Amino acid sequence: MQQLKVILLVVVYVAVSCFSNVAYKYSVAGGIKNLLTWQILANTVGILGVISLSWLYKLIPIHIAYPVVQALLIVSIQIVAARLIFKESISTWQWTGTGLIVLGIFLIAVRGKG
């Protein structure tokens, strides 16, 4: 049951944080009304990320939780936000870096259990 809670909290954190980053980028694409609307939305949703991360710290050590969720957030922003939403091109070297981040997540998670 605890493992399911951990997975759910990680997914919530990554999803809302990715959304917030997309909203931050949208916020600077127009006038002041656009800026305020997207900033308020991003920060309101971002609170869910902070809460989920706080609960995650209760369930697993911070030295494992923080690097794992931050690495997953980097990957999600690169794949979901940059590539799928904003249609930004990602070079082979950048994809290689993403692969190394995923490998790092695996090593942190495996080492953390040992």
Residue frames as qw, qx, qy, qz and C-alpha x, y, z in Angstrom:
[[0.000, 0.884, 0.467, 0.000, 0.00, 0.00, 0.00],
 [0.303, -0.786, 0.104, 0.529, 2.84, 2.41, 0.82],
 [0.418, -0.104, 0.599, 0.676, 4.45, 1.71, -2.55],
 [0.193, 0.647, 0.648, 0.352, 1.20, 2.67, -4.30],
 [0.171, -0.930, -0.224, 0.236, 1.07, 5.92, -2.32],
 [0.418, -0.531, 0.354, 0.647, 4.67, 6.71, -3.28],
 [0.350, 0.212, 0.680, 0.609, 3.96, 6.09, -6.98],
 [0.051, 0.818, 0.553, 0.147, 0.78, 8.19, -6.84],
 [0.272, -0.875, -0.052, 0.397, 2.56, 11.08, -5.12],
 [0.420, -0.300, 0.499, 0.696, 5.42, 10.98, -7.65],
 [0.260, 0.456, 0.693, 0.495, 2.95, 10.99, -10.55],
 [0.073, -0.910, -0.404, 0.052, 0.97, 13.88, -9.05],
 [0.363, -0.730, 0.144, 0.561, 4.12, 15.90, -8.38],
 [0.382, -0.110, 0.596, 0.698, 5.55, 15.39, -11.86],
 [0.189, 0.599, 0.687, 0.365, 2.23, 16.02, -13.63],
 [0.101, -0.938, -0.318, 0.097, 1.31, 19.24, -11.82],
 [0.395, -0.658, 0.248, 0.591, 4.87, 20.56, -11.92],
 [0.381, 0.115, 0.647, 0.650, 5.08, 19.89, -15.66],
 [0.084, 0.782, 0.577, 0.220, 1.74, 21.65, -16.12],
 [0.271, -0.882, -0.112, 0.369, 2.98, 24.61, -14.08],
 [0.416, -0.386, 0.433, 0.700, 6.07, 24.93, -16.26],
 [0.264, 0.428, 0.675, 0.540, 3.96, 24.88, -19.41],
 [0.089, -0.891, -0.446, -0.002, 1.72, 27.56, -17.88],
 [0.380, -0.705, 0.098, 0.591, 4.76, 29.71, -17.03],
 [0.351, -0.049, 0.567, 0.744, 5.82, 29.63, -20.67],
 [0.081, 0.655, 0.654, 0.369, 2.30, 30.49, -21.84],
 [0.249, -0.824, -0.354, 0.365, 2.19, 33.36, -19.35],
 [0.250, -0.594, 0.231, 0.729, 4.82, 35.36, -21.22],
 [0.354, 0.233, 0.720, 0.549, 3.24, 34.85, -24.65],
 [0.021, 0.735, 0.524, 0.430, 0.77, 37.74, -24.39],
 [0.068, -0.684, 0.070, -0.723, -0.24, 40.84, -22.52],
 [0.121, -0.348, 0.633, -0.681, -0.62, 41.49, -18.81],
 [0.790, -0.100, 0.146, -0.587, -4.00, 39.71, -18.58],
 [0.886, 0.233, -0.398, -0.040, -2.44, 36.59, -20.13],
 [0.332, 0.433, -0.661, 0.515, 0.55, 36.87, -17.78],
 [0.378, -0.293, 0.520, -0.707, -1.60, 37.12, -14.67],
 [0.880, 0.010, -0.044, -0.472, -4.04, 34.40, -15.71],
 [0.851, 0.248, -0.455, 0.086, -1.36, 31.81, -16.48],
 [0.210, 0.427, -0.645, 0.598, 0.81, 32.77, -13.49],
 [0.565, -0.263, 0.392, -0.676, -2.11, 32.42, -11.08],
 [0.940, 0.087, -0.137, -0.300, -3.10, 29.11, -12.65],
 [0.675, 0.385, -0.570, 0.266, 0.47, 27.78, -12.59],
 [0.032, 0.386, -0.645, 0.659, 1.04, 28.72, -8.97],
 [0.718, -0.184, 0.233, -0.630, -2.36, 27.46, -7.81],
 [0.953, 0.145, -0.235, -0.123, -1.77, 24.08, -9.43],
 [0.475, 0.507, -0.594, 0.406, 1.85, 24.15, -8.27],
 [0.440, -0.475, 0.488, -0.586, 0.67, 24.08, -4.66],
 [0.965, -0.032, 0.043, -0.257, -0.55, 20.51, -5.29],
 [0.758, 0.428, -0.409, 0.272, 2.99, 19.63, -6.33],
 [0.028, 0.556, -0.565, 0.609, 4.46, 21.07, -3.14],
 [0.723, -0.301, 0.333, -0.526, 1.90, 19.21, -1.02],
 [0.979, 0.142, -0.117, -0.087, 2.50, 15.91, -2.83],
 [0.558, 0.507, -0.507, 0.417, 6.28, 16.32, -2.48],
 [0.283, -0.524, 0.511, -0.621, 5.89, 17.05, 1.23],
 [0.890, -0.155, 0.223, -0.367, 3.88, 13.85, 1.74],
 [0.869, 0.371, -0.309, 0.109, 6.41, 11.94, -0.33],
 [0.200, 0.593, -0.589, 0.511, 9.15, 13.08, 2.06],
 [0.638, -0.381, 0.425, -0.518, 7.14, 11.49, 4.87],
 [0.970, 0.085, 0.105, -0.203, 7.13, 8.12, 3.08],
 [0.895, 0.208, -0.022, 0.394, 10.66, 7.87, 1.68],
 [0.540, -0.503, 0.007, 0.675, 14.02, 9.49, 2.50],
 [0.225, 0.906, 0.033, -0.356, 14.53, 12.95, 1.04],
 [0.174, -0.601, 0.634, 0.455, 17.89, 11.95, -0.50],
 [0.319, 0.158, 0.881, 0.312, 15.98, 9.50, -2.69],
 [0.270, 0.733, 0.599, -0.175, 12.69, 11.34, -3.20],
 [0.074, 0.848, -0.044, -0.522, 14.08, 14.71, -4.30],
 [0.088, -0.457, 0.667, 0.582, 16.52, 13.59, -7.01],
 [0.278, 0.251, 0.904, 0.205, 14.06, 11.05, -8.41],
 [0.251, 0.781, 0.538, -0.194, 11.15, 13.48, -8.75],
 [0.032, 0.808, -0.198, -0.555, 13.36, 16.27, -10.10],
 [0.188, -0.269, 0.800, 0.503, 14.89, 13.96, -12.70],
 [0.266, 0.456, 0.843, 0.105, 11.46, 12.69, -13.72],
 [0.159, 0.853, 0.278, -0.412, 10.27, 16.28, -13.96],
 [0.064, -0.610, 0.492, 0.617, 13.17, 17.17, -16.27],
 [0.199, 0.038, 0.902, 0.381, 12.33, 14.21, -18.49],
 [0.220, 0.648, 0.721, -0.105, 8.61, 15.03, -18.52],
 [0.103, 0.830, 0.030, -0.547, 9.22, 18.67, -19.36],
 [0.090, -0.438, 0.668, 0.595, 11.55, 17.70, -22.20],
 [0.126, 0.166, 0.925, 0.317, 9.24, 15.09, -23.66],
 [0.086, 0.687, 0.715, -0.099, 5.75, 16.41, -22.87],
 [0.003, 0.865, 0.168, -0.473, 6.22, 20.16, -22.73],
 [0.103, -0.610, 0.463, 0.634, 9.08, 20.87, -25.10],
 [0.119, -0.090, 0.862, 0.485, 8.54, 18.18, -27.70],
 [0.083, 0.466, 0.872, 0.126, 4.80, 17.43, -27.69],
 [0.022, 0.831, 0.459, -0.313, 3.25, 20.77, -26.69],
 [0.004, -0.860, 0.133, 0.492, 5.71, 23.37, -27.97],
 [0.848, 0.506, 0.124, 0.099, 7.08, 21.29, -30.88],
 [0.100, -0.870, 0.467, 0.120, 10.67, 22.17, -30.00],
 [0.830, 0.366, -0.417, 0.049, 13.36, 20.13, -31.67],
 [0.672, -0.635, 0.379, -0.033, 15.51, 18.02, -29.38],
 [0.399, 0.664, -0.623, -0.106, 18.95, 17.01, -30.59],
 [0.861, 0.042, -0.504, 0.053, 20.50, 13.56, -30.35],
 [0.352, 0.255, -0.595, 0.676, 22.80, 14.80, -27.59],
 [0.413, -0.283, 0.272, -0.822, 19.83, 16.09, -25.62],
 [0.895, -0.112, -0.231, -0.365, 18.06, 12.73, -25.96],
 [0.696, 0.178, -0.596, 0.360, 21.30, 11.09, -24.84],
 [0.005, 0.304, -0.497, 0.813, 21.31, 13.34, -21.78],
 [0.705, -0.222, 0.031, -0.673, 17.70, 12.39, -21.09],
 [0.890, 0.025, -0.452, -0.048, 18.68, 8.72, -21.26],
 [0.448, 0.241, -0.607, 0.610, 21.47, 9.35, -18.77],
 [0.352, -0.310, 0.312, -0.826, 19.00, 11.07, -16.45],
 [0.875, -0.134, -0.183, -0.427, 16.72, 8.02, -16.63],
 [0.767, 0.140, -0.556, 0.288, 19.72, 5.80, -15.87],
 [0.111, 0.329, -0.507, 0.789, 20.52, 8.06, -12.91],
 [0.655, -0.291, 0.078, -0.693, 16.95, 7.70, -11.62],
 [0.923, -0.031, -0.369, -0.108, 17.33, 3.94, -11.77],
 [0.589, 0.234, -0.561, 0.533, 20.68, 4.01, -9.96],
 [0.186, -0.363, 0.383, -0.829, 19.37, 6.30, -7.21],
 [0.796, -0.220, -0.037, -0.563, 16.30, 4.13, -6.68],
 [0.898, 0.049, -0.429, 0.084, 18.29, 0.87, -6.65],
 [0.409, 0.305, -0.537, 0.672, 21.03, 2.28, -4.41],
 [0.366, -0.411, 0.231, -0.802, 18.42, 3.72, -2.09],
 [0.891, -0.228, -0.161, -0.357, 16.99, 0.27, -1.40],
 [0.808, 0.181, -0.482, 0.286, 20.38, -1.24, -0.59]]
